[in-house]
Amino acid sequence: MAELLNLNRLVYFTTVMETGSFTVAGDRLGVAKAVVSHQIGKLEEELGATLMRRTTRRVTPTEEGRLFYDRAIIILREAEAAYGEISHGAVEPAGMLRLTAPLDYGAKVVAPVMAAYLKTYPQMRVEAIFDDAVSNLVDEQIDLGIRVGWLADSSNQARRLGTIRQIVVASPAFAASLPSDVGPHQARSLAWVGNAQLRGIGQWLFSRDGETVLTELNPVIMCDKSPAALACVLAGIGLGIFPDYSVNDDIAEGRLVPVFAGWTLPTGGIHAVFPPARFRPAKVRAFVDLLAAAERKRARRLETA
């Protein structure tokens, strides 16, 4: 079966059919006449049919040869079109990009990048899945996953795009009810808003001036999505821990205030994650480059804030 799919032999055959000569076909293809004759002979052997009759002066196709030519020329045109489409796509983004990202990061960072992406490549289309749940890229046929925090072991390939800081925040009213020197030593006795999507994080490590405190939190309410958890903190229910991109605007506009002054939590990463593949499509590379640029710009803003 593999021999029947040898497109090179189809090229030899169709060239002979179109020129009516083994010699002329060889000249057009840049090979010797004997090579053309050998390839046609192998093709007839594989098909079990005579495709053309040869005389010293001319080559005449048989009925089977004419039928096969009609099919072969279609196969070669389709193959050429497919090759052109894919090789063009390796340079210029085209088609549909399926991506996934966490809800809050998707809304704050990915959505503006998608707008820039579609403006730059208007022929593209994007299907975005914003969800805190981690998608299986291979099973769900997703081109690109954005992961925030810490990567789990995976067969996927990844590229680090940026860094996040985690911040303890509260509403101004809730923060006013806390002692001025409140810190992680009192964490267990405080009211917290939990995020069920952060399962697996049972303890939090705070650091300040060489001192570290490992503590558990005490959620009085547990939310299933990050935006819901943020809404509860804004409502004054309790303290919350969020990545910087999620709360920086609320802090700047006075809706939230940082708590645990001077204490820091481990930084996490922002990664582009790809399903296993030898080559990365241009549509994916172009989007990741735009997202990386957005992350660099965001990092510069944080440095100057």
C-alpha positions in Angstrom: 0.0 0.0 0.0 2.9 2.4 0.8 4.2 2.0 -2.8 0.8 2.9 -4.2 1.1 6.3 -2.5 4.4 7.2 -4.1 3.6 10.7 -5.5 6.8 10.9 -7.4 5.7 8.1 -9.7 2.5 9.9 -10.4 4.5 12.9 -11.4 6.5 10.8 -13.9 3.4 9.3 -15.3 1.4 12.5 -15.7 4.4 14.2 -17.3 4.7 11.4 -19.9 1.0 11.6 -20.6 1.2 15.3 -21.1 4.3 15.3 -23.3 3.7 12.0 -25.1 7.3 11.2 -24.8 9.7 9.5 -22.3 12.5 11.6 -23.6 10.7 15.0 -23.3 9.3 14.0 -19.9 12.8 13.2 -18.8 14.1 16.6 -20.0 11.2 18.4 -18.3 11.9 16.6 -15.0 15.6 16.8 -15.2 16.3 13.1 -15.2 17.3 10.5 -17.8 14.8 8.8 -20.1 15.7 5.5 -18.5 14.7 6.8 -15.0 11.3 7.8 -16.4 10.8 4.4 -18.1 11.8 2.6 -14.9 9.3 4.6 -12.7 6.5 4.0 -15.1 7.2 0.3 -15.2 7.2 0.2 -11.4 3.9 2.1 -11.3 2.3 -0.4 -13.8 3.7 -3.3 -11.8 2.2 -1.9 -8.6 -1.2 -1.3 -10.2 -1.2 -4.6 -12.1 -2.3 -2.7 -15.3 -0.7 -1.4 -18.5 -1.0 2.4 -18.6 0.6 3.1 -21.9 1.8 1.4 -25.1 5.3 2.3 -26.2 6.6 2.3 -29.8 9.8 3.7 -31.2 8.0 6.8 -32.3 5.2 7.4 -29.8 3.6 6.7 -26.4 -0.1 5.9 -26.5 -2.2 5.7 -23.3 -4.5 2.7 -22.7 -8.0 3.1 -21.5 -6.8 2.3 -18.0 -4.0 4.9 -18.5 -6.5 7.6 -19.4 -8.7 6.8 -16.4 -5.7 6.7 -14.1 -4.4 10.0 -15.5 -7.7 11.8 -14.7 -7.5 10.6 -11.1 -3.7 11.1 -10.7 -3.8 14.8 -11.9 -6.5 15.5 -9.2 -4.4 13.8 -6.5 -1.3 15.8 -7.5 -3.2 19.1 -7.5 -4.7 18.4 -4.1 -1.3 17.5 -2.7 0.2 20.6 -4.1 -2.6 22.7 -2.6 -2.3 21.0 0.8 1.5 21.5 0.8 1.1 25.2 -0.2 -1.6 25.8 2.5 0.4 24.2 5.3 3.8 25.7 4.3 2.1 29.1 4.0 0.6 28.6 7.5 4.0 27.9 8.9 5.0 31.5 8.0 1.7 33.4 8.1 -1.0 32.7 10.7 -4.2 31.2 9.2 -7.2 29.3 10.4 -8.7 28.8 13.9 -6.7 29.2 17.1 -8.1 27.4 20.1 -6.8 28.5 23.5 -7.6 28.3 27.1 -6.7 30.5 30.1 -7.8 31.1 33.7 -10.9 33.3 34.1 -9.3 36.3 35.6 -6.1 36.2 33.6 -8.1 35.7 30.4 -10.3 38.7 31.1 -7.4 41.0 32.3 -4.6 40.1 30.0 -5.5 37.6 27.2 -8.6 39.4 25.9 -6.7 42.6 25.0 -4.0 40.4 23.4 -6.7 38.7 21.3 -7.9 42.0 20.1 -4.4 43.0 19.0 -4.0 39.5 17.4 -7.1 39.7 15.3 -6.3 43.3 14.2 -2.9 42.1 13.1 -4.1 38.9 11.5 -7.7 39.6 10.4 -7.9 36.3 8.5 -7.6 34.5 11.9 -10.4 33.3 14.2 -10.1 32.5 17.9 -12.0 30.2 20.1 -11.2 31.1 23.7 -12.0 29.0 26.8 -11.7 31.0 30.0 -12.0 28.7 32.9 -10.0 28.1 36.1 -10.2 24.4 35.5 -7.1 23.0 33.6 -8.0 21.6 30.2 -6.4 18.6 28.6 -4.9 20.1 25.5 -4.6 16.9 23.5 -8.0 15.4 24.3 -9.8 18.7 23.7 -7.7 19.6 20.6 -6.5 22.9 22.1 -3.6 24.7 20.4 -2.5 26.8 23.4 -3.0 26.7 27.1 -2.1 29.6 29.4 -1.1 28.5 32.9 -0.8 30.8 35.9 1.1 29.7 39.0 3.1 26.5 39.1 3.2 23.9 36.4 2.3 20.4 37.2 4.4 17.6 35.7 3.2 17.1 32.1 4.1 15.8 28.7 3.1 19.2 27.3 5.8 21.7 26.2 5.9 25.1 27.9 7.4 28.6 27.5 7.6 31.0 30.5 6.2 34.4 29.6 6.3 36.2 32.9 6.0 36.3 36.7 3.2 36.9 39.1 3.3 38.2 42.7 0.6 37.0 45.1 -1.0 39.7 47.3 -3.1 39.4 50.4 -5.9 42.0 50.1 -9.2 43.0 51.8 -11.8 45.7 51.4 -11.0 49.0 53.1 -13.7 48.4 55.7 -12.5 44.8 56.5 -8.9 46.0 56.7 -9.8 48.8 59.1 -11.1 46.1 61.5 -7.7 44.4 61.7 -4.8 45.3 64.0 -2.3 47.6 62.3 0.5 45.0 62.7 -1.6 42.0 61.5 0.5 39.3 59.8 0.6 35.6 58.9 1.1 34.7 62.6 -2.6 35.5 63.1 -3.7 34.0 59.8 -5.6 31.1 61.3 -7.8 33.3 63.4 -8.9 35.5 60.5 -11.8 35.2 58.1 -10.7 34.2 54.6 -12.4 33.9 51.2 -11.3 30.6 49.7 -10.9 29.6 46.0 -11.8 26.0 45.3 -9.7 26.1 42.1 -6.6 26.4 44.2 -7.0 22.9 45.5 -3.8 21.3 46.6 -2.6 24.5 48.3 -3.4 23.8 51.9 -0.6 25.9 53.4 0.9 29.2 52.5 4.5 30.3 53.1 5.1 33.9 54.0 8.5 35.6 54.2 9.8 38.8 55.6 13.4 39.9 56.4 14.7 36.3 56.6 11.7 35.1 58.7 9.3 32.5 57.2 5.9 31.5 58.5 4.0 28.5 57.1 0.3 28.7 57.9 -3.1 27.4 57.0 -6.0 29.7 56.3 -9.5 29.6 57.7 -12.1 30.2 54.8 -15.5 31.3 56.0 -16.7 31.0 52.4 -15.4 28.9 49.5 -15.9 30.0 45.9 -15.7 27.9 42.8 -14.2 30.5 40.6 -11.6 33.3 41.0 -13.9 36.2 40.0 -16.4 35.0 42.6 -13.8 34.9 45.3 -12.7 38.4 44.3 -16.3 39.6 44.5 -16.6 38.3 48.0 -13.4 40.0 49.1 -14.7 43.3 47.6 -17.9 42.8 49.5 -15.9 42.7 52.8 -16.4 39.1 53.7 -12.8 38.4 54.4 -9.2 38.4 53.3 -8.1 36.9 50.0 -5.0 36.0 48.1 -4.8 36.9 44.4 -2.2 37.4 41.7 -1.2 41.0 41.1 -2.8 41.3 37.7 -6.2 40.4 39.2 -6.2 43.1 41.9 -3.8 45.9 40.9 -6.6 48.1 39.4 -8.8 47.6 42.5 -5.9 48.6 44.8 -5.0 51.6 42.6 -8.7 52.8 42.7 -9.1 52.2 46.5 -11.5 49.3 46.3 -9.0 47.0 47.9 -6.0 47.5 50.2 -3.0 45.2 50.7 -2.7 43.5 54.0 0.2 41.8 55.8 2.6 44.7 55.1 6.1 43.7 54.3 5.3 40.0 54.0 5.6 38.2 50.6 4.4 34.9 49.2 6.3 32.8 46.6 6.2 34.2 43.1 4.6 32.1 40.4 5.0 32.0 36.7 2.9 32.6 33.6 3.4 29.9 31.0 2.3 29.2 27.5 1.7 25.4 27.3 1.5 23.5 24.1 0.5 20.0 23.2 3.4 17.8 22.1 4.5 18.6 18.5 7.6 18.8 16.5 6.6 22.1 14.8 4.7 25.0 16.3 2.1 26.5 13.9 2.5 30.2 13.0 -0.9 31.0 14.5 0.3 29.8 17.9 3.8 31.4 17.7 2.3 34.8 16.7 -0.1 34.8 19.6 2.4 33.7 22.1 4.8 36.5 20.9 2.1 39.1 21.4 1.3 37.7 24.9 4.9 37.7 25.9 5.2 41.4 24.8 2.1 42.2 26.9 3.7 40.5 29.9 7.0 42.5 29.4 5.0 45.7 29.3 3.0 44.7 32.4 6.3 43.9 34.3 7.7 47.3 33.4 4.5 49.0 34.8 4.9 47.0 38.0 8.5 48.0 38.4 7.7 51.7 38.1 4.5 51.6 40.2 
